[in-house]
């Protein structure tokens, strides 16, 4: 998928830096299909990253997850693919505790 806006217009989304993908996740003008693609790429890029779990506990993960679910759930205007990525990332965090 190529971006059709911004400073990376015309670039494949897989080639865009992670920091810009994170920016797109928070931008109001970006549609949910692109946000879901960004989440998937970020999740893939960090799938081998060893998380610093000593700073995490289940309550912190659960609180952050619920906040993100409220924002990205399809029932509240979010995207199904974003929820899949969120669920996978939450599970990864919990398993690493």
Backbone as CSV, one residue per row, in Angstrom:
resi,resn,N_x,N_y,N_z,CA_x,CA_y,CA_z,C_x,C_y,C_z
1,UNK,0.848,-1.165,0.000,0.000,0.000,0.000,0.904,1.242,0.000
2,UNK,0.610,2.146,-0.914,1.375,3.395,-0.996,0.613,4.505,-0.289
3,UNK,1.386,5.375,0.351,0.777,6.549,0.976,0.477,7.574,-0.111
4,UNK,-0.667,8.228,0.001,-1.036,9.229,-0.993,-1.091,10.637,-0.393
5,UNK,-0.346,10.831,0.697,-0.307,12.130,1.358,0.959,12.219,2.189
6,UNK,1.244,13.411,2.674,2.338,13.635,3.614,3.721,13.606,2.999
7,UNK,4.709,13.662,3.871,6.085,13.743,3.393,6.585,12.435,2.788
8,UNK,5.862,11.347,2.991,6.225,10.063,2.394,5.239,9.669,1.293
9,UNK,4.615,10.660,0.684,3.667,10.419,-0.403,4.347,9.631,-1.519
10,UNK,3.676,8.563,-1.956,4.229,7.730,-3.025,5.102,6.587,-2.539
11,UNK,5.462,6.589,-1.271,6.281,5.515,-0.711,5.391,4.356,-0.253
12,UNK,5.923,3.153,-0.359,5.243,2.000,0.209,5.219,2.172,1.720
13,UNK,4.102,1.831,2.325,3.955,2.042,3.772,4.965,1.204,4.562
14,UNK,5.374,0.068,4.009,6.365,-0.775,4.673,7.735,-0.102,4.761
15,UNK,7.987,0.886,3.887,9.279,1.569,3.848,9.326,2.832,4.701
16,UNK,8.208,3.177,5.313,8.110,4.402,6.109,8.681,4.143,7.503
17,UNK,9.419,5.088,8.074,9.984,4.902,9.421,8.896,4.689,10.478
18,UNK,9.237,3.936,11.481,8.298,3.610,12.551,7.773,4.864,13.242
19,UNK,8.611,5.861,13.406,8.163,7.084,14.073,7.041,7.760,13.293
20,UNK,7.103,7.714,11.964,6.044,8.314,11.151,4.787,7.451,11.203
21,UNK,4.954,6.134,11.250,3.794,5.245,11.384,3.067,5.527,12.696
22,UNK,3.823,5.743,13.765,3.221,6.061,15.061,2.469,7.393,14.987
23,UNK,3.033,8.351,14.273,2.365,9.632,14.079,1.030,9.441,13.344
24,UNK,1.029,8.607,12.319,-0.187,8.363,11.551,-1.276,7.716,12.401
25,UNK,-0.882,6.890,13.365,-1.866,6.259,14.238,-2.641,7.280,15.055
26,UNK,-2.015,8.386,15.380,-2.649,9.409,16.211,-3.338,10.503,15.398
27,UNK,-3.047,10.575,14.107,-3.590,11.652,13.273,-5.074,11.423,12.975
28,UNK,-5.857,12.477,13.098,-7.301,12.390,12.855,-7.651,12.242,11.375
29,UNK,-6.791,12.717,10.491,-7.105,12.721,9.067,-6.825,11.382,8.376
30,UNK,-6.220,10.443,9.090,-5.854,9.157,8.503,-7.001,8.166,8.670
31,UNK,-7.352,7.471,7.573,-8.466,6.524,7.663,-8.006,5.246,8.379
32,UNK,-8.998,4.481,8.808,-8.717,3.318,9.645,-8.012,2.199,8.905
33,UNK,-8.156,2.117,7.602,-7.440,1.095,6.841,-5.928,1.330,6.924
34,UNK,-5.535,2.577,6.786,-4.107,2.915,6.879,-3.621,2.727,8.314
35,UNK,-4.435,3.120,9.294,-4.042,2.936,10.692,-3.847,1.453,11.016
36,UNK,-4.724,0.614,10.507,-4.582,-0.821,10.742,-3.303,-1.351,10.112
37,UNK,-2.989,-0.879,8.922,-1.754,-1.281,8.252,-0.538,-0.820,9.064
38,UNK,-0.585,0.400,9.587,0.507,0.920,10.429,0.696,0.056,11.662
39,UNK,-0.408,-0.280,12.331,-0.323,-1.131,13.518,0.282,-2.482,13.195
40,UNK,-0.124,-3.051,12.080,0.416,-4.345,11.675,1.907,-4.288,11.418
41,UNK,2.364,-3.237,10.760,3.788,-3.088,10.460,4.584,-2.866,11.733
42,UNK,4.083,-2.011,12.609,4.777,-1.770,13.877,4.850,-3.058,14.689
43,UNK,3.749,-3.789,14.752,3.716,-5.060,15.476,4.730,-6.029,14.883
44,UNK,4.807,-6.103,13.548,5.759,-6.995,12.883,7.195,-6.573,13.169
45,UNK,7.469,-5.279,13.087,8.839,-4.797,13.309,9.331,-5.086,14.720
46,UNK,8.430,-5.066,15.678,8.827,-5.277,17.061,8.493,-6.664,17.578
47,UNK,8.142,-7.591,16.687,7.781,-8.936,17.129,8.970,-9.662,17.762
48,UNK,10.186,-9.335,17.356,11.371,-9.966,17.930,12.012,-9.119,19.025
49,UNK,11.408,-7.983,19.327,11.938,-7.067,20.327,11.670,-7.608,21.717
50,UNK,12.689,-7.680,22.535,12.500,-8.157,23.903,11.989,-6.997,24.757
51,UNK,10.795,-7.149,25.247,10.150,-6.081,26.002,10.707,-5.973,27.417
52,UNK,10.874,-4.762,27.915,11.372,-4.579,29.288,10.242,-4.815,30.296
53,UNK,9.903,-6.057,30.530,8.704,-6.393,31.297,8.808,-6.088,32.784
54,UNK,9.982,-5.770,33.288,10.063,-5.467,34.715,9.259,-4.209,35.071
55,UNK,8.935,-3.391,34.074,8.148,-2.184,34.312,6.665,-2.394,34.070
56,UNK,6.292,-3.592,33.639,4.899,-3.884,33.333,4.302,-4.812,34.371
57,UNK,3.024,-4.690,34.547,2.267,-5.701,35.270,0.915,-5.803,34.587
58,UNK,0.144,-6.790,34.976,-1.121,-7.032,34.284,-2.053,-5.832,34.364
59,UNK,-2.087,-5.150,35.493,-3.000,-4.017,35.653,-2.651,-2.871,34.700
60,UNK,-1.375,-2.601,34.529,-0.945,-1.532,33.620,-1.302,-1.892,32.187
61,UNK,-1.028,-3.133,31.803,-1.350,-3.587,30.450,-2.854,-3.507,30.212
62,UNK,-3.629,-3.993,31.178,-5.084,-4.015,31.030,-5.661,-2.606,30.923
63,UNK,-5.162,-1.689,31.723,-5.653,-0.304,31.689,-5.354,0.348,30.336
64,UNK,-4.136,0.164,29.842,-3.767,0.737,28.551,-4.568,0.086,27.428
65,UNK,-4.745,-1.230,27.512,-5.508,-1.944,26.500,-6.950,-1.439,26.438
66,UNK,-7.581,-1.280,27.592,-8.971,-0.807,27.613,-9.101,0.588,27.000
67,UNK,-8.117,1.437,27.244,-8.138,2.779,26.671,-8.031,2.709,25.145
68,UNK,-7.149,1.851,24.658,-6.984,1.710,23.213,-8.194,1.043,22.568
69,UNK,-8.799,0.077,23.269,-9.997,-0.576,22.753,-11.112,0.436,22.581
70,UNK,-11.265,1.304,23.557,-12.304,2.328,23.476,-12.109,3.208,22.235
71,UNK,-10.869,3.448,21.899,-10.569,4.317,20.760,-10.664,3.579,19.419
72,UNK,-10.262,2.297,19.369,-10.114,1.605,18.091,-11.142,0.497,17.833
73,UNK,-12.049,0.234,18.759,-13.028,-0.834,18.568,-13.999,-0.473,17.441
74,UNK,-14.361,-1.432,16.591,-15.287,-1.138,15.493,-16.632,-0.548,15.944
75,UNK,-17.089,-0.902,17.122,-18.357,-0.362,17.613,-18.279,1.125,17.949
76,UNK,-17.067,1.640,18.123,-16.904,3.062,18.424,-16.247,3.804,17.257
77,UNK,-16.375,3.233,16.063,-15.836,3.890,14.872,-14.447,3.447,14.498
78,UNK,-13.924,2.446,15.179,-12.583,1.945,14.890,-12.581,0.917,13.778
79,UNK,-11.529,0.132,13.748,-11.309,-0.809,12.658,-11.061,-2.207,13.195
80,UNK,-11.632,-3.191,12.539,-11.477,-4.593,12.927,-9.998,-5.001,12.945
81,UNK,-9.238,-4.575,11.943,-7.831,-4.967,11.848,-6.985,-4.316,12.933
82,UNK,-7.357,-3.114,13.322,-6.664,-2.465,14.432,-6.879,-3.264,15.712
83,UNK,-8.091,-3.765,15.901,-8.384,-4.565,17.099,-7.620,-5.880,17.094
84,UNK,-7.481,-6.486,15.943,-6.696,-7.723,15.853,-5.262,-7.452,16.284
85,UNK,-4.676,-6.371,15.773,-3.301,-6.025,16.129,-3.186,-5.716,17.623
86,UNK,-4.145,-4.996,18.176,-4.125,-4.682,19.605,-4.206,-5.952,20.456
87,UNK,-5.113,-6.852,20.089,-5.249,-8.097,20.839,-3.976,-8.932,20.793
88,UNK,-3.345,-9.001,19.624,-2.105,-9.763,19.500,-0.991,-9.141,20.347
89,UNK,-0.903,-7.807,20.325,0.142,-7.141,21.094,-0.096,-7.307,22.594
90,UNK,-1.341,-7.194,23.020,-1.682,-7.397,24.439,-1.293,-8.805,24.880
91,UNK,-1.608,-9.797,24.045,-1.273,-11.168,24.382,0.223,-11.363,24.485
92,UNK,0.971,-10.724,23.581,2.432,-10.802,23.614,2.972,-10.224,24.918
93,UNK,2.431,-9.069,25.334,2.866,-8.456,26.592,2.561,-9.359,27.780
94,UNK,1.373,-9.903,27.823,0.967,-10.758,28.951,1.822,-12.011,29.018
95,UNK,2.096,-12.604,27.871,2.922,-13.814,27.848,4.358,-13.548,28.273
96,UNK,4.811,-12.311,28.109,6.194,-12.000,28.463,6.365,-11.639,29.932
97,UNK,5.271,-11.572,30.683,5.374,-11.255,32.126,5.992,-12.393,32.895
